[in-house]
Amino acid sequence: MKSRLATLLLTGCLSAQAWAGDLTVTNAWARASAPGQDSASIQCELTSAKDAKVVGVASPVANSSELHHMMQMNGMMMMHATKSIPLAAGKPLDLSGQGYHLMLIGLKQPLKAGDSVPFTLTVEYANKHREQIESKAEVRPLTATNEAHEHHHHHH
């Protein structure tokens, strides 16, 4: 895994530098999808070296992808699609259940724990320069607790 990443960075020398310098995506993950569920959210932490905004997300595993914003209205949590997610220079933004997240809509196949989901963020910097950042989200099990028990019982 690490070696593949290294070669990717080496082959895309110019883009890799821009990518490494301007925006980093860390701890990206998605919850495994339940049967019949056709959407999933990717959670991750974004840190941009410069003021920027995320203006789009795309993933080959879904028919469409949206940026979503959770906010409280009249004491209820409302979720709605948003055009952009602002990133302040040097401040990590955690895209988790609170606030913003990336929604994959119309999954082509269920997300299985242990898979990884490739996704591409489109980021626009303050100078209107746009850049695409590719990342992968690891798919975590729906119920973390069952998983832990299974690993302890090794049948010899």
Secondary structure, 3 states (H helix, E strand, C coil): CHHHHHHHHHHCHHHHHHHHHHEEEEEEEEECCCCCCCEEEEEEEEEECCCEEEEEEECCCEEEEEEEEEEEECCEEEEEECCCEEECCCCCEEECCCCEEEEEEEECCCCCCCCEEEEEEEEEECCCCEEEEEEEEEEECCCHHHHHHHHHCCCC
